[in-house]
């Protein structure tokens, strides 16, 4: 108690949850965690956690939630869930054994990145982030390539073949995400202005 990386992380997470409670739906804006964190830190945080300027929440999911709101977290988890659904479906299919072994290896690497994200934000660093999304891209390419040979072009999914109601939902989702991204960018720009004024 009072020292060690676990104690520090618990205090950081407690403060981050306080930040999330006040910015639950839309977050503070992408890349603004270190700017907003100090005003939501628990009492005597900097005495208990002698880190100085804290840049990240040491939890990928809490940081996504704090910066992008619950909507951003749900979108991220939705993408990852889709990847796992397609991958597990492919692994359990009648595809060639070599392809299923490669898919299993890629999915294992992706899972390791997601588990590590519980105690750090390695997916925000160029190296781990690159290999995480590269693994997802290679996995999706493998699945797509494997299924392409056994799929008639006439059965392929295209925007024109979608039902009218589904098209509307798709367009609403695109518009919503675009608006949210704009809000996050404006928040980030405003936060940087306030930070610059405070440092002047």
C-alpha positions as CSV (number, residue, x, y, z in Angstrom):
1,X,0.0,0.0,0.0
2,X,1.2,3.5,-0.9
3,X,3.9,2.3,-3.4
4,X,4.4,0.1,-6.5
5,X,2.9,0.2,-9.9
6,X,-0.4,-1.5,-8.9
7,X,-1.1,1.1,-6.2
8,X,-0.3,3.9,-8.7
9,X,-2.6,2.3,-11.3
10,X,-5.4,2.0,-8.9
11,X,-5.2,5.7,-8.0
12,X,-4.9,6.6,-11.7
13,X,-8.0,4.5,-12.6
14,X,-10.0,6.0,-9.7
15,X,-9.2,9.5,-11.0
16,X,-10.0,8.5,-14.5
17,X,-13.4,7.1,-13.5
18,X,-14.0,10.5,-11.9
19,X,-13.2,12.2,-15.2
20,X,-15.4,9.7,-17.1
21,X,-18.4,10.4,-14.7
22,X,-18.2,14.1,-15.7
23,X,-17.7,13.4,-19.5
24,X,-19.7,10.2,-19.8
25,X,-21.2,10.4,-23.3
26,X,-18.9,12.4,-25.5
27,X,-15.6,12.4,-23.5
28,X,-13.1,15.2,-23.4
29,X,-11.8,14.9,-27.0
30,X,-9.2,12.8,-28.7
31,X,-5.7,13.3,-27.3
32,X,-6.8,15.5,-24.4
33,X,-6.5,13.1,-21.4
34,X,-3.4,14.7,-20.0
35,X,-5.0,18.1,-20.2
36,X,-8.2,17.3,-18.4
37,X,-6.9,14.7,-15.9
38,X,-5.5,17.0,-13.3
39,X,-8.8,18.7,-12.5
40,X,-10.4,15.3,-11.8
41,X,-7.6,13.6,-9.9
42,X,-8.5,12.3,-6.4
43,X,-7.4,14.3,-3.4
44,X,-3.6,14.3,-2.8
45,X,-3.1,12.4,-6.0
46,X,0.3,13.9,-6.8
47,X,1.5,13.2,-3.3
48,X,0.4,9.6,-3.5
49,X,1.5,9.1,-7.1
50,X,4.8,11.0,-7.7
51,X,4.8,10.7,-11.5
52,X,4.6,14.3,-12.5
53,X,2.7,15.1,-15.6
54,X,0.6,12.0,-16.2
55,X,0.1,11.4,-19.9
56,X,-2.1,8.3,-20.0
57,X,-4.6,6.4,-17.8
58,X,-2.7,3.1,-17.9
59,X,-5.8,1.4,-19.2
60,X,-6.7,1.5,-22.9
61,X,-10.4,1.1,-22.4
62,X,-10.7,3.8,-19.7
63,X,-8.7,6.2,-21.9
64,X,-10.9,5.6,-24.9
65,X,-13.9,6.1,-22.7
66,X,-12.5,9.3,-21.1
67,X,-11.5,10.9,-24.5
68,X,-14.3,9.5,-26.8
69,X,-17.1,8.9,-24.3
70,X,-19.3,5.8,-24.1
71,X,-20.1,6.1,-27.8
72,X,-16.4,5.9,-28.8
73,X,-15.8,2.9,-26.4
74,X,-18.9,1.1,-27.8
75,X,-17.7,1.7,-31.4
76,X,-14.2,0.4,-30.6
77,X,-15.6,-2.7,-28.9
78,X,-18.0,-3.2,-31.8
79,X,-15.1,-3.3,-34.3
80,X,-13.1,-5.7,-32.1
81,X,-16.2,-8.0,-31.6
82,X,-16.7,-8.1,-35.3
83,X,-13.1,-9.2,-35.8
84,X,-13.4,-11.9,-33.2
85,X,-16.7,-13.1,-34.7
86,X,-15.4,-13.4,-38.2
87,X,-12.1,-15.0,-37.0
88,X,-13.7,-17.6,-34.8
89,X,-16.2,-18.4,-37.5
90,X,-13.4,-18.9,-40.0
91,X,-11.3,-21.0,-37.6
92,X,-14.3,-23.3,-37.1
93,X,-15.0,-23.5,-40.8
94,X,-13.8,-26.1,-43.3
95,X,-11.0,-23.9,-44.6
96,X,-7.5,-25.3,-45.1
97,X,-5.7,-26.2,-41.9
98,X,-2.8,-23.9,-42.7
99,X,-5.1,-21.0,-43.1
100,X,-6.9,-21.8,-39.8
101,X,-3.5,-22.1,-38.0
102,X,-2.4,-18.7,-39.3
103,X,-5.7,-17.1,-38.3
104,X,-5.4,-18.6,-34.8
105,X,-1.9,-17.2,-34.4
106,X,-3.0,-13.7,-35.6
107,X,-6.1,-13.8,-33.3
108,X,-3.9,-14.8,-30.4
109,X,-1.6,-11.8,-31.0
110,X,-4.6,-9.5,-31.2
111,X,-6.0,-11.0,-27.9
112,X,-2.6,-10.4,-26.2
113,X,-2.7,-6.7,-27.2
114,X,-6.3,-6.4,-25.8
115,X,-5.4,-8.1,-22.5
116,X,-2.3,-5.9,-22.1
117,X,-4.6,-2.9,-22.7
118,X,-6.2,-3.6,-19.3
119,X,-3.0,-2.4,-17.4
120,X,-1.4,0.0,-19.9
121,X,-1.9,2.0,-23.1
122,X,0.6,0.2,-25.4
123,X,-1.9,0.4,-28.3
124,X,-1.2,4.2,-28.4
125,X,2.5,3.7,-29.0
126,X,3.6,3.4,-32.7
127,X,5.2,-0.1,-32.5
128,X,2.6,-2.1,-30.6
129,X,-0.2,-0.1,-32.3
130,X,1.2,-0.8,-35.8
131,X,1.4,-4.6,-35.1
132,X,-2.0,-4.7,-33.5
133,X,-3.8,-3.2,-36.4
134,X,-1.6,-4.9,-38.9
135,X,-2.5,-8.3,-37.4
136,X,-6.2,-7.4,-37.7
137,X,-5.7,-6.3,-41.3
138,X,-3.8,-9.5,-42.2
139,X,-6.5,-11.6,-40.5
140,X,-9.3,-9.9,-42.3
141,X,-7.4,-10.2,-45.6
142,X,-6.8,-14.0,-45.0
143,X,-10.5,-14.5,-44.3
144,X,-11.6,-12.5,-47.3
145,X,-9.2,-14.2,-49.7
146,X,-10.2,-17.7,-48.5
147,X,-13.9,-17.0,-48.8
148,X,-13.6,-15.2,-52.1
149,X,-12.8,-18.4,-54.1
150,X,-15.9,-20.1,-52.8
151,X,-18.2,-17.2,-53.2
152,X,-20.1,-16.2,-56.3
153,X,-19.7,-12.6,-57.3
154,X,-23.5,-12.3,-57.6
155,X,-23.9,-13.1,-53.9
156,X,-21.4,-10.5,-52.8
157,X,-22.6,-7.7,-50.5
158,X,-22.8,-4.2,-52.0
159,X,-24.4,-0.9,-50.8
160,X,-26.9,-1.0,-53.7
161,X,-28.3,-4.4,-52.6
162,X,-29.0,-3.3,-49.0
163,X,-32.6,-2.8,-48.0
164,X,-33.8,0.8,-47.9
165,X,-34.1,0.9,-44.0
166,X,-30.6,-0.6,-43.6
167,X,-29.2,2.1,-45.9
168,X,-30.7,4.8,-43.8
169,X,-29.3,3.3,-40.6
170,X,-25.9,3.1,-42.3
171,X,-26.0,6.7,-43.4
172,X,-27.1,7.8,-39.9
173,X,-24.2,5.9,-38.3
174,X,-21.7,7.5,-40.7
175,X,-23.2,11.0,-40.0
176,X,-23.2,10.4,-36.3
177,X,-19.5,9.2,-36.2
178,X,-18.5,12.2,-38.4
179,X,-20.2,14.6,-36.1
180,X,-18.7,13.0,-33.0
181,X,-15.3,13.1,-34.5
182,X,-15.8,16.8,-35.2
183,X,-16.8,17.4,-31.6
184,X,-13.8,15.6,-30.3
185,X,-11.5,17.6,-32.6
186,X,-13.0,20.9,-31.5
187,X,-12.6,19.9,-27.8
188,X,-9.0,18.9,-28.4
189,X,-8.3,22.2,-30.1
190,X,-10.0,24.2,-27.4
191,X,-8.1,22.3,-24.6
192,X,-4.8,23.0,-26.3
193,X,-5.7,26.7,-26.5
194,X,-6.5,26.8,-22.7
195,X,-3.3,24.9,-22.0
196,X,-1.2,27.3,-24.0
197,X,-2.8,30.3,-22.2
198,X,-2.1,28.7,-18.8
199,X,1.5,28.1,-19.7
200,X,2.0,31.7,-21.0
